[in-house]
């Protein structure tokens, strides 16, 4: 689908991002970037994911394993509900709180995607923001408890994974479904094409 002129590095340990990219035939190395993901004071969710994606790309390129010839793809996804950033839950109580907040409401899923490419001895980085609106059904306590017992909630922003059993909670998706999974695939492929076309 996409023939890249440089070796691609995914600056993420997310298995969902790996699966999405592998599913469209891309070959890449995985080099997660360890950065501080604490939101800044009063930082809007859209700014938060854009900032983290650029910081992850930069951290990956600063790795001793990095090569100047590589292109780097980094992303960060968060859920926004009533203006609050919902990252991965700290524990089951936190996950319950998030799911209760999402129940019967619309929420937004934001992903910042950054691509950094080598260019004449330097680097050029481009960042996009993709937002999807998701509508949840009403969840009663028994349903939330059942979902928490699956263990699926604990490693996902907003305490749910649309590609798993929590897909049954989703009444409507306006925008990219793969964005909700963790990487807006069509937009990411377009960004990779644009970044390597000039």
C-alpha positions as protocol buffer text, in pm:
chain_id: "A"
residue {
  index: 1
  type: UNK
  ca { x: 0 y: 0 z: 0 }
}
residue {
  index: 2
  type: UNK
  ca { x: 282 y: 240 z: 85 }
}
residue {
  index: 3
  type: UNK
  ca { x: 646 y: 219 z: -21 }
}
residue {
  index: 4
  type: UNK
  ca { x: 852 y: 430 z: 217 }
}
residue {
  index: 5
  type: UNK
  ca { x: 1197 y: 561 z: 114 }
}
residue {
  index: 6
  type: UNK
  ca { x: 1339 y: 533 z: 468 }
}
residue {
  index: 7
  type: UNK
  ca { x: 1330 y: 269 z: 742 }
}
residue {
  index: 8
  type: UNK
  ca { x: 1026 y: 332 z: 963 }
}
residue {
  index: 9
  type: UNK
  ca { x: 1037 y: 333 z: 1344 }
}
residue {
  index: 10
  type: UNK
  ca { x: 722 y: 327 z: 1555 }
}
residue {
  index: 11
  type: UNK
  ca { x: 788 y: 522 z: 1875 }
}
residue {
  index: 12
  type: UNK
  ca { x: 520 y: 336 z: 2067 }
}
residue {
  index: 13
  type: UNK
  ca { x: 481 y: 13 z: 2258 }
}
residue {
  index: 14
  type: UNK
  ca { x: 107 y: -5 z: 2183 }
}
residue {
  index: 15
  type: UNK
  ca { x: 12 y: -347 z: 2045 }
}
residue {
  index: 16
  type: UNK
  ca { x: -294 y: -190 z: 1884 }
}
residue {
  index: 17
  type: UNK
  ca { x: -84 y: 56 z: 1682 }
}
residue {
  index: 18
  type: UNK
  ca { x: 147 y: -225 z: 1576 }
}
residue {
  index: 19
  type: UNK
  ca { x: -150 y: -434 z: 1460 }
}
residue {
  index: 20
  type: UNK
  ca { x: -302 y: -148 z: 1262 }
}
residue {
  index: 21
  type: UNK
  ca { x: 22 y: -67 z: 1081 }
}
residue {
  index: 22
  type: UNK
  ca { x: 107 y: -433 z: 1018 }
}
residue {
  index: 23
  type: UNK
  ca { x: -244 y: -486 z: 885 }
}
residue {
  index: 24
  type: UNK
  ca { x: -179 y: -249 z: 594 }
}
residue {
  index: 25
  type: UNK
  ca { x: 152 y: -413 z: 511 }
}
residue {
  index: 26
  type: UNK
  ca { x: 395 y: -165 z: 666 }
}
residue {
  index: 27
  type: UNK
  ca { x: 725 y: -296 z: 798 }
}
residue {
  index: 28
  type: UNK
  ca { x: 878 y: -112 z: 1090 }
}
residue {
  index: 29
  type: UNK
  ca { x: 1094 y: -137 z: 1399 }
}
residue {
  index: 30
  type: UNK
  ca { x: 944 y: -63 z: 1741 }
}
residue {
  index: 31
  type: UNK
  ca { x: 1129 y: 176 z: 1970 }
}
residue {
  index: 32
  type: UNK
  ca { x: 901 y: 306 z: 2247 }
}
residue {
  index: 33
  type: UNK
  ca { x: 984 y: 651 z: 2380 }
}
residue {
  index: 34
  type: UNK
  ca { x: 975 y: 695 z: 2756 }
}
residue {
  index: 35
  type: UNK
  ca { x: 857 y: 1047 z: 2837 }
}
residue {
  index: 36
  type: UNK
  ca { x: 669 y: 1218 z: 3117 }
}
residue {
  index: 37
  type: UNK
  ca { x: 304 y: 1204 z: 3011 }
}
residue {
  index: 38
  type: UNK
  ca { x: 169 y: 1427 z: 3286 }
}
residue {
  index: 39
  type: UNK
  ca { x: -67 y: 1693 z: 3144 }
}
residue {
  index: 40
  type: UNK
  ca { x: 41 y: 2052 z: 3195 }
}
residue {
  index: 41
  type: UNK
  ca { x: -173 y: 2277 z: 3412 }
}
residue {
  index: 42
  type: UNK
  ca { x: -495 y: 2368 z: 3224 }
}
residue {
  index: 43
  type: UNK
  ca { x: -363 y: 2201 z: 2909 }
}
residue {
  index: 44
  type: UNK
  ca { x: -645 y: 2133 z: 2658 }
}
residue {
  index: 45
  type: UNK
  ca { x: -671 y: 1765 z: 2557 }
}
residue {
  index: 46
  type: UNK
  ca { x: -600 y: 1847 z: 2191 }
}
residue {
  index: 47
  type: UNK
  ca { x: -279 y: 2031 z: 2282 }
}
residue {
  index: 48
  type: UNK
  ca { x: -184 y: 1750 z: 2520 }
}
residue {
  index: 49
  type: UNK
  ca { x: -185 y: 1474 z: 2256 }
}
residue {
  index: 50
  type: UNK
  ca { x: -11 y: 1692 z: 1997 }
}
residue {
  index: 51
  type: UNK
  ca { x: 263 y: 1779 z: 2247 }
}
residue {
  index: 52
  type: UNK
  ca { x: 315 y: 1419 z: 2357 }
}
residue {
  index: 53
  type: UNK
  ca { x: 333 y: 1289 z: 2001 }
}
residue {
  index: 54
  type: UNK
  ca { x: 606 y: 1542 z: 1914 }
}
residue {
  index: 55
  type: UNK
  ca { x: 794 y: 1467 z: 2237 }
}
residue {
  index: 56
  type: UNK
  ca { x: 775 y: 1092 z: 2172 }
}
residue {
  index: 57
  type: UNK
  ca { x: 915 y: 1138 z: 1821 }
}
residue {
  index: 58
  type: UNK
  ca { x: 1199 y: 1353 z: 1953 }
}
residue {
  index: 59
  type: UNK
  ca { x: 1279 y: 1108 z: 2234 }
}
residue {
  index: 60
  type: UNK
  ca { x: 1289 y: 818 z: 1991 }
}
residue {
  index: 61
  type: UNK
  ca { x: 1535 y: 1005 z: 1769 }
}
residue {
  index: 62
  type: UNK
  ca { x: 1750 y: 1085 z: 2074 }
}
residue {
  index: 63
  type: UNK
  ca { x: 1790 y: 713 z: 2147 }
}
residue {
  index: 64
  type: UNK
  ca { x: 2142 y: 569 z: 2113 }
}
residue {
  index: 65
  type: UNK
  ca { x: 1984 y: 315 z: 1878 }
}
residue {
  index: 66
  type: UNK
  ca { x: 1853 y: 583 z: 1642 }
}
residue {
  index: 67
  type: UNK
  ca { x: 1985 y: 633 z: 1291 }
}
residue {
  index: 68
  type: UNK
  ca { x: 1971 y: 965 z: 1100 }
}
residue {
  index: 69
  type: UNK
  ca { x: 1830 y: 773 z: 803 }
}
residue {
  index: 70
  type: UNK
  ca { x: 1515 y: 662 z: 987 }
}
residue {
  index: 71
  type: UNK
  ca { x: 1171 y: 811 z: 973 }
}
residue {
  index: 72
  type: UNK
  ca { x: 984 y: 807 z: 1302 }
}
residue {
  index: 73
  type: UNK
  ca { x: 613 y: 774 z: 1363 }
}
residue {
  index: 74
  type: UNK
  ca { x: 481 y: 868 z: 1707 }
}
residue {
  index: 75
  type: UNK
  ca { x: 128 y: 904 z: 1842 }
}
residue {
  index: 76
  type: UNK
  ca { x: -63 y: 972 z: 2159 }
}
residue {
  index: 77
  type: UNK
  ca { x: -432 y: 913 z: 2221 }
}
residue {
  index: 78
  type: UNK
  ca { x: -656 y: 1039 z: 2497 }
}
residue {
  index: 79
  type: UNK
  ca { x: -1026 y: 1044 z: 2578 }
}
residue {
  index: 80
  type: UNK
  ca { x: -1197 y: 1370 z: 2668 }
}
residue {
  index: 81
  type: UNK
  ca { x: -1520 y: 1366 z: 2868 }
}
residue {
  index: 82
  type: UNK
  ca { x: -1676 y: 1688 z: 2997 }
}
residue {
  index: 83
  type: UNK
  ca { x: -1343 y: 1863 z: 2942 }
}
residue {
  index: 84
  type: UNK
  ca { x: -1145 y: 1608 z: 3147 }
}
residue {
  index: 85
  type: UNK
  ca { x: -850 y: 1415 z: 3008 }
}
residue {
  index: 86
  type: UNK
  ca { x: -903 y: 1043 z: 3066 }
}
residue {
  index: 87
  type: UNK
  ca { x: -579 y: 853 z: 3034 }
}
residue {
  index: 88
  type: UNK
  ca { x: -521 y: 491 z: 3134 }
}
residue {
  index: 89
  type: UNK
  ca { x: -690 y: 422 z: 3470 }
}
residue {
  index: 90
  type: UNK
  ca { x: -476 y: 402 z: 3780 }
}
residue {
  index: 91
  type: UNK
  ca { x: -679 y: 115 z: 3928 }
}
residue {
  index: 92
  type: UNK
  ca { x: -1023 y: -47 z: 3908 }
}
residue {
  index: 93
  type: UNK
  ca { x: -1185 y: 234 z: 4107 }
}
residue {
  index: 94
  type: UNK
  ca { x: -1048 y: 488 z: 3861 }
}
residue {
  index: 95
  type: UNK
  ca { x: -1168 y: 277 z: 3569 }
}
residue {
  index: 96
  type: UNK
  ca { x: -1514 y: 257 z: 3725 }
}
residue {
  index: 97
  type: UNK
  ca { x: -1520 y: 636 z: 3764 }
}
residue {
  index: 98
  type: UNK
  ca { x: -1429 y: 683 z: 3399 }
}
residue {
  index: 99
  type: UNK
  ca { x: -1691 y: 440 z: 3269 }
}
residue {
  index: 100
  type: UNK
  ca { x: -1955 y: 602 z: 3486 }
}
residue {
  index: 101
  type: UNK
  ca { x: -1855 y: 939 z: 3338 }
}
residue {
  index: 102
  type: UNK
  ca { x: -1882 y: 803 z: 2982 }
}
residue {
  index: 103
  type: UNK
  ca { x: -2214 y: 626 z: 3040 }
}
residue {
  index: 104
  type: UNK
  ca { x: -2500 y: 762 z: 2829 }
}
residue {
  index: 105
  type: UNK
  ca { x: -2293 y: 1052 z: 2692 }
}
residue {
  index: 106
  type: UNK
  ca { x: -2089 y: 1169 z: 2397 }
}
residue {
  index: 107
  type: UNK
  ca { x: -1715 y: 1192 z: 2444 }
}
residue {
  index: 108
  type: UNK
  ca { x: -1420 y: 1278 z: 2222 }
}
residue {
  index: 109
  type: UNK
  ca { x: -1115 y: 1071 z: 2134 }
}
residue {
  index: 110
  type: UNK
  ca { x: -812 y: 1277 z: 2030 }
}
residue {
  index: 111
  type: UNK
  ca { x: -493 y: 1143 z: 1873 }
}
residue {
  index: 112
  type: UNK
  ca { x: -184 y: 1346 z: 1790 }
}
residue {
  index: 113
  type: UNK
  ca { x: 31 y: 1187 z: 1520 }
}
residue {
  index: 114
  type: UNK
  ca { x: 384 y: 1304 z: 1441 }
}
residue {
  index: 115
  type: UNK
  ca { x: 607 y: 1193 z: 1155 }
}
residue {
  index: 116
  type: UNK
  ca { x: 974 y: 1293 z: 1153 }
}
residue {
  index: 117
  type: UNK
  ca { x: 1175 y: 1237 z: 834 }
}
residue {
  index: 118
  type: UNK
  ca { x: 1539 y: 1296 z: 736 }
}
residue {
  index: 119
  type: UNK
  ca { x: 1583 y: 1591 z: 502 }
}
residue {
  index: 120
  type: UNK
  ca { x: 1918 y: 1708 z: 361 }
}
residue {
  index: 121
  type: UNK
  ca { x: 2113 y: 1635 z: 677 }
}
residue {
  index: 122
  type: UNK
  ca { x: 1842 y: 1769 z: 905 }
}
residue {
  index: 123
  type: UNK
  ca { x: 1492 y: 1656 z: 1000 }
}
residue {
  index: 124
  type: UNK
  ca { x: 1142 y: 1770 z: 920 }
}
residue {
  index: 125
  type: UNK
  ca { x: 850 y: 1692 z: 1150 }
}
residue {
  index: 126
  type: UNK
  ca { x: 480 y: 1719 z: 1081 }
}
residue {
  index: 127
  type: UNK
  ca { x: 201 y: 1673 z: 1335 }
}
residue {
  index: 128
  type: UNK
  ca { x: -171 y: 1625 z: 1286 }
}
residue {
  index: 129
  type: UNK
  ca { x: -465 y: 1601 z: 1526 }
}
residue {
  index: 130
  type: UNK
  ca { x: -757 y: 1368 z: 1463 }
}
residue {
  index: 131
  type: UNK
  ca { x: -1074 y: 1378 z: 1675 }
}
residue {
  index: 132
  type: UNK
  ca { x: -1360 y: 1128 z: 1681 }
}
residue {
  index: 133
  type: UNK
  ca { x: -1689 y: 1164 z: 1868 }
}
residue {
  index: 134
  type: UNK
  ca { x: -1817 y: 849 z: 2038 }
}
residue {
  index: 135
  type: UNK
  ca { x: -2160 y: 799 z: 2194 }
}
residue {
  index: 136
  type: UNK
  ca { x: -2195 y: 548 z: 2476 }
}
residue {
  index: 137
  type: UNK
  ca { x: -2509 y: 366 z: 2583 }
}
residue {
  index: 138
  type: UNK
  ca { x: -2626 y: 390 z: 2942 }
}
residue {
  index: 139
  type: UNK
  ca { x: -2422 y: 151 z: 3158 }
}
residue {
  index: 140
  type: UNK
  ca { x: -2560 y: 17 z: 3483 }
}
residue {
  index: 141
  type: UNK
  ca { x: -2337 y: -89 z: 3771 }
}
residue {
  index: 142
  type: UNK
  ca { x: -2364 y: -458 z: 3686 }
}
residue {
  index: 143
  type: UNK
  ca { x: -2245 y: -395 z: 3329 }
}
residue {
  index: 144
  type: UNK
  ca { x: -1951 y: -185 z: 3445 }
}
residue {
  index: 145
  type: UNK
  ca { x: -1854 y: -447 z: 3704 }
}
residue {
  index: 146
  type: UNK
  ca { x: -1875 y: -719 z: 3439 }
}
residue {
  index: 147
  type: UNK
  ca { x: -1655 y: -521 z: 3203 }
}
residue {
  index: 148
  type: UNK
  ca { x: -1396 y: -445 z: 3470 }
}
residue {
  index: 149
  type: UNK
  ca { x: -1378 y: -817 z: 3547 }
}
residue {
  index: 150
  type: UNK
  ca { x: -1261 y: -881 z: 3189 }
}
residue {
  index: 151
  type: UNK
  ca { x: -943 y: -682 z: 3262 }
}
residue {
  index: 152
  type: UNK
  ca { x: -972 y: -506 z: 2927 }
}
residue {
  index: 153
  type: UNK
  ca { x: -1014 y: -158 z: 3076 }
}
residue {
  index: 154
  type: UNK
  ca { x: -686 y: -124 z: 3258 }
}
residue {
  index: 155
  type: UNK
  ca { x: -439 y: -47 z: 2977 }
}
residue {
  index: 156
  type: UNK
  ca { x: -656 y: 180 z: 2766 }
}
residue {
  index: 157
  type: UNK
  ca { x: -724 y: 553 z: 2766 }
}
residue {
  index: 158
  type: UNK
  ca { x: -1075 y: 616 z: 2895 }
}
residue {
  index: 159
  type: UNK
  ca { x: -1085 y: 263 z: 3042 }
}
residue {
  index: 160
  type: UNK
  ca { x: -1229 y: 95 z: 2732 }
}
residue {
  index: 161
  type: UNK
  ca { x: -1129 y: -60 z: 2403 }
}
residue {
  index: 162
  type: UNK
  ca { x: -1374 y: -22 z: 2116 }
}
residue {
  index: 163
  type: UNK
  ca { x: -1213 y: -317 z: 1936 }
}
residue {
  index: 164
  type: UNK
  ca { x: -1293 y: -546 z: 2230 }
}
residue {
  index: 165
  type: UNK
  ca { x: -1608 y: -629 z: 2423 }
}
residue {
  index: 166
  type: UNK
  ca { x: -1662 y: -260 z: 2502 }
}
residue {
  index: 167
  type: UNK
  ca { x: -1765 y: -220 z: 2140 }
}
residue {
  index: 168
  type: UNK
  ca { x: -2105 y: -332 z: 2269 }
}
residue {
  index: 169
  type: UNK
  ca { x: -2129 y: -5 z: 2468 }
}
residue {
  index: 170
  type: UNK
  ca { x: -2086 y: 217 z: 2161 }
}
residue {
  index: 171
  type: UNK
  ca { x: -2406 y: 347 z: 2003 }
}
residue {
  index: 172
  type: UNK
  ca { x: -2245 y: 579 z: 1748 }
}
residue {
  index: 173
  type: UNK
  ca { x: -1906 y: 682 z: 1612 }
}
residue {
  index: 174
  type: UNK
  ca { x: -1862 y: 1007 z: 1422 }
}
residue {
  index: 175
  type: UNK
  ca { x: -1521 y: 999 z: 1255 }
}
residue {
  index: 176
  type: UNK
  ca { x: -1232 y: 755 z: 1239 }
}
residue {
  index: 177
  type: UNK
  ca { x: -1290 y: 424 z: 1417 }
}
residue {
  index: 178
  type: UNK
  ca { x: -919 y: 338 z: 1407 }
}
residue {
  index: 179
  type: UNK
  ca { x: -854 y: 667 z: 1586 }
}
residue {
  index: 180
  type: UNK
  ca { x: -1054 y: 530 z: 1880 }
}
residue {
  index: 181
  type: UNK
  ca { x: -842 y: 215 z: 1869 }
}
residue {
  index: 182
  type: UNK
  ca { x: -528 y: 428 z: 1895 }
}
residue {
  index: 183
  type: UNK
  ca { x: -412 y: 538 z: 1549 }
}
residue {
  index: 184
  type: UNK
  ca { x: -621 y: 711 z: 1279 }
}
residue {
  index: 185
  type: UNK
  ca { x: -504 y: 488 z: 999 }
}
residue {
  index: 186
  type: UNK
  ca { x: -620 y: 675 z: 688 }
}
residue {
  index: 187
  type: UNK
  ca { x: -487 y: 1006 z: 820 }
}
residue {
  index: 188
  type: UNK
  ca { x: -159 y: 849 z: 932 }
}
residue {
  index: 189
  type: UNK
  ca { x: -97 y: 692 z: 592 }
}
residue {
  index: 190
  type: UNK
  ca { x: -172 y: 1026 z: 425 }
}
residue {
  index: 191
  type: UNK
  ca { x: 76 y: 1196 z: 659 }
}
residue {
  index: 192
  type: UNK
  ca { x: 344 y: 939 z: 579 }
}
residue {
  index: 193
  type: UNK
  ca { x: 286 y: 991 z: 206 }
}
residue {
  index: 194
  type: UNK
  ca { x: 297 y: 1369 z: 235 }
}
residue {
  index: 195
  type: UNK
  ca { x: 608 y: 1362 z: 455 }
}
residue {
  index: 196
  type: UNK
  ca { x: 805 y: 1159 z: 201 }
}
residue {
  index: 197
  type: UNK
  ca { x: 673 y: 1311 z: -121 }
}
residue {
  index: 198
  type: UNK
  ca { x: 881 y: 1632 z: -116 }
}
